[in-house]
Amino acid sequence: MPAHLRLRRSADFASVIKRGRKTARQTLVLYAAPSRDSRFGVVVGKQVGGAVERNLVKRRLRSEAYELIDETKPMDVVVRALRGSAQSPQLRSDLESAWHQAQEALT
């Protein structure tokens, strides 16, 4: 995912989590807030697993999110991965359904 599409600063993450809409699934929690540009950020805590598992989840979420980003409906999105998401085959479907629900809620 290109750098201009990523959330980088902790203040941006906090802003999206505070003012955004929350959508929860079995493997993740998605926060979405309206924005001028579409940007994406991932939070993966140690409860997900070791460094290898956390990085795997981050890579999977970023690659899936890159396909879902819609420039015509800009929003900032923060995804927090939950325990068990590293081994879950439904991570992609959870992200897609939460993403679409957030888009509908914001429009």
C-alpha positions as CSV (number, residue, x, y, z in Angstrom):
1,M,0.0,0.0,0.0
2,P,1.5,3.4,-1.0
3,A,2.5,5.7,1.9
4,H,0.0,8.4,1.0
5,L,-2.8,6.0,1.7
6,R,-1.6,5.1,5.2
7,L,-2.4,6.6,8.5
8,R,1.0,7.3,10.2
9,R,0.6,9.6,13.2
10,S,-0.8,8.5,16.5
11,A,-3.0,11.6,16.6
12,D,-4.6,10.5,13.3
13,F,-5.3,7.0,14.7
14,A,-6.8,8.5,17.9
15,S,-8.9,10.9,15.9
16,V,-10.4,8.2,13.8
17,I,-11.1,6.0,16.8
18,K,-12.7,8.8,18.8
19,R,-14.9,10.3,16.1
20,G,-15.4,7.3,13.8
21,R,-18.1,4.7,13.6
22,K,-17.2,1.3,15.1
23,T,-18.0,-2.0,13.4
24,A,-17.0,-5.2,15.0
25,R,-16.5,-8.7,13.5
26,Q,-15.1,-11.9,15.0
27,T,-11.5,-11.2,13.9
28,L,-11.4,-7.4,13.8
29,V,-12.8,-4.1,14.9
30,L,-13.1,-1.4,12.2
31,Y,-13.3,2.3,12.9
32,A,-14.2,4.7,10.0
33,A,-14.6,8.4,9.9
34,P,-15.3,10.7,7.0
35,S,-12.3,12.4,5.4
36,R,-11.1,14.4,2.4
37,D,-8.7,11.6,1.4
38,S,-9.0,7.8,1.9
39,R,-6.3,6.6,4.4
40,F,-5.9,3.3,6.2
41,G,-4.2,2.2,9.4
42,V,-3.7,-1.1,11.2
43,V,-3.4,-1.8,15.0
44,V,-2.2,-5.3,15.9
45,G,-1.5,-5.9,19.6
46,K,0.6,-8.6,21.2
47,Q,-2.5,-10.7,22.0
48,V,-2.6,-11.6,18.3
49,G,0.7,-13.5,18.7
50,G,4.4,-13.0,18.2
51,A,6.1,-10.6,15.8
52,V,5.8,-13.0,12.9
53,E,2.1,-13.4,13.3
54,R,1.5,-9.7,13.9
55,N,3.4,-8.7,10.7
56,L,1.5,-11.4,8.8
57,V,-1.8,-10.0,9.9
58,K,-0.7,-6.4,9.0
59,R,0.4,-7.5,5.5
60,R,-2.9,-9.3,4.9
61,L,-5.0,-6.4,6.1
62,R,-3.1,-3.8,4.1
63,S,-3.3,-5.8,0.9
64,E,-7.0,-6.5,1.3
65,A,-7.7,-2.9,2.2
66,Y,-5.8,-1.6,-0.8
67,E,-8.4,-3.4,-3.0
68,L,-11.3,-2.0,-1.0
69,I,-10.3,1.7,-0.9
70,D,-12.7,3.8,-2.9
71,E,-11.6,7.3,-3.7
72,T,-15.1,8.3,-4.6
73,K,-16.2,7.7,-0.9
74,P,-13.2,8.9,1.0
75,M,-12.9,7.8,4.7
76,D,-10.2,7.2,7.2
77,V,-10.2,3.7,8.5
78,V,-8.4,2.1,11.4
79,V,-8.6,-1.7,11.8
80,R,-7.7,-3.4,15.1
81,A,-7.0,-7.1,14.8
82,L,-8.3,-9.4,17.5
83,R,-6.9,-12.6,19.0
84,G,-7.0,-15.5,16.6
85,S,-7.0,-13.3,13.5
86,A,-3.5,-14.6,12.4
87,Q,-4.9,-18.1,11.8
88,S,-8.4,-17.2,10.7
89,P,-9.4,-17.9,7.1
90,Q,-12.3,-15.4,7.4
91,L,-10.1,-12.3,8.0
92,R,-10.7,-11.2,4.4
93,S,-14.5,-11.6,4.5
94,D,-14.7,-9.9,8.0
95,L,-12.8,-6.9,6.6
96,E,-14.9,-6.7,3.5
97,S,-18.2,-6.9,5.3
98,A,-17.1,-4.4,8.0
99,W,-15.8,-2.0,5.3
100,H,-19.0,-2.0,3.4
101,Q,-21.1,-1.5,6.5
102,A,-18.9,1.5,7.5
103,Q,-19.3,3.0,4.0
104,E,-23.1,2.7,4.2
105,A,-23.2,4.2,7.6
106,L,-21.1,7.2,6.6
107,T,-23.1,8.0,3.5
